[in-house]
Amino acid sequence: MIEEYDVIVVGAGHAGCEAAAASARLGVETLLITMDMFKFAQMSCNPAIGGIAKGQIVREIDALGGLTGIITDISSIQFRMLNRSKGPAMWSPRAQCDRVKFSVNWRNELERIPNLYFWQDAVKSIDVEEGRVVGIETVFGVKFKCSKVVVTAGTFLNGLMHVGGKHYEGGRIGEIPSHGLTETLLAAGVKTGRMKTGTPARIDGRTIDFSKMTAQSGDENPDSFSYLTDENSGKIKIDGREYSRLPQRDCYISYTNPDVHDELRKGFDRSPLFNGTIKSTGPRYCPSVETKIITFADKQSHPVFLEPEGTETCEYYLNGFSSSLPFEVQYAAIRKIPGLENCKIFRPGYAIEYDYFDPTQLLHTLESKVVKGCYFAGQVNGTTGYEEAACQGLMAGANAALSFLGKDEFVLSRKDAYIGVLIDDLVTKGVDEPYRMFTSRSEYRILLRQDNADERLTQRGFDIGLASEERFKTFKSKESNVNKILEYCKETSVSREKINPYIESKGGKPLTQGNRLSAIVLRTEVSLAELTNIFPYLKRFGRYEIESAEIKMKYQGYIEREEQTAEKLSRLDYVKIPPQFDYEKLQSLSIEARQKLARIRPTNIGQASRIPGVSPSDINTLLIHLGR
């Protein structure tokens, strides 16, 4: 007997969990296959979610109806809003999490979703007939029929770990790799390559001298990732269940020094990174400590962050000290760091090489152009990071389900979300190193803020069935209240006698005459949240609603200008290119443009214009040929 499902998700990492949840919640029977039922969305590296641009992605996932933001809030042990000293386009939420509870909470939520089923096994092949997915086969020899598969295998595909001269097959430390899947996809015409990532040693907190380090606390009034989390109590309700925030914990900062660097250099001749053992490309923006010593040879120290792994464990993550050097070298070097002179180590850092698939062979839905019905999400697309993986999983799972149901595809553009930027970068430009999201990758940072993700995406998530009725009502309530605040500020006249004491207390120049409250809010020293004591009407609104209204007023001109720019640039996205367009017949295109356009097969002129090597004159040629 062979069971049949509508959608099968391979792998239960961050991408797989979001993919399975999205697919099942859209009403199709979904099977999630994982090697270990106790490691859903495992935090294989640092126990944190969010950060620069990554935090914006998580808020977008939440706004669409995904679960990463909710799971993070109920698993968080420290929350910080990064870049508060900069403009709101740069504000980025980040949370330390209890690693074990994070995984358990994911499993609990997944098991409550109707239409979602589980199978513990490893997938060894995807069955393809006439270029279409028809099923999968596992290592146990079990076969499942399906027409849609979402591959989210992370670092497990032919994974190979390195610690100095020691090499072990594995997808994570202590876990077996996955063999066979890459080979079957390669045979079907999917291009593959190898990439590398790494992780640092874990430290026994009982042996750390924290007195020699600087404590790094979370925000005094912590925010949240999910729009469903109550801003005052920190409580979040999911389908009638209520969760409370976990006890908050500090992180700690120390620094390397020349003695640490000297110890590390003793092992460079045995480093798999330097002796040719590792031939694949690692993440540029999360380098190993040995790479930092060579790249930044003039620096005498580098920061390292001691991050707790949970509320009930003494295990600490040594952020900033990723390494694949021999264990004895790592151990000696770590013990030269102030505060770690007598530390004990739970396990060493290591590097891992794994297979990925060329993302330029994907459509914007993350479906393969080569194998119909096969979707890819996460590190198998050449990305790095939980957040980048989770958003791809959400989009791939949703599109797999929508396609099965015969509904329109769900695609986000570059002006819609960082998720749109990420996917467009992958399918248009490809990757030659692990891809990490930064705010600088977006042309529309002022539009794509963390505070307005619900304004941009919740309606769209609700329309396709991802965002719940409860989430949609929460969004509409916030939208209504923000508009009330804006209207109140626009209509309220303020005398100089009433407002000048506050302005002068903030070091501002006093008003010479009265003005509208909306005009006063534009002043840099004025905070709308602080004006609630002067204008009692504002006290009826929440902190996030007031913050959102203030941002809209202070940055109105910038926002409107960027919206106009986005609208002009996005017009090219409406000029479609036929799927089998013959670029070779256009000899007026450069040779490079013909080759890259034929390989990537952009769906529209906007995407074509973003392909490296395709010039503005090439775009003009295409426009003329297409009658534009």
Secondary structure, DSSP 4 states (H G I P E B T S, - for coil): --EE-SEEEE--SHHHHHHHHHHHHTT--EEEEES-TT-TT---S-SEEE-TTHHHHHHHHHHHT-SHHHHHHHHEEEEEEETTTS-GGG-EEEEEE-HHHHHHHHHHHHHTSTTEEEEES-EEEEEEETTEEEEEEETTS-EEE-SEEEE--TT-BT-EEEETTEEEE-SBTTB--B-SHHHHHHHTT--EEEEEEEE--EEEGGG--GGGSEEE---SS---S-TTB-TTT--EEETTEEE-PPPP--EEEEE--HHHHHHHHTTGGG-TTTSSS--SB--TTS--HHHHHHHTTT-S--EEEEEE--SS--EEEEET----S-HHHHHHHHTTSTT-TT--EEE--EEEEEEEE-GGGB-TTSBBSSSBTEEE-SGGGTB-SHHHHHHHHHHHHHHHHHHHTTPPP----TTT-HHHHHHHHHHHH--SS-B---GGG-S-TTTS-STTHHHHHHHHHHHHT-S-HHHHHHHHHHHHHHHHHHHHHHH-EE-HHHHHHHHHHTTPPPPSS-EEHHHHHTSTT--TGGGGGT-GGGGGS-HHHHHHHHHHHHTHHHHHHHHHHHHHHHGGGGSB--TT--GGG-TTS-HHHHHHHHHH--SBHHHHHTSTT--HHHHHHHHHHTT-
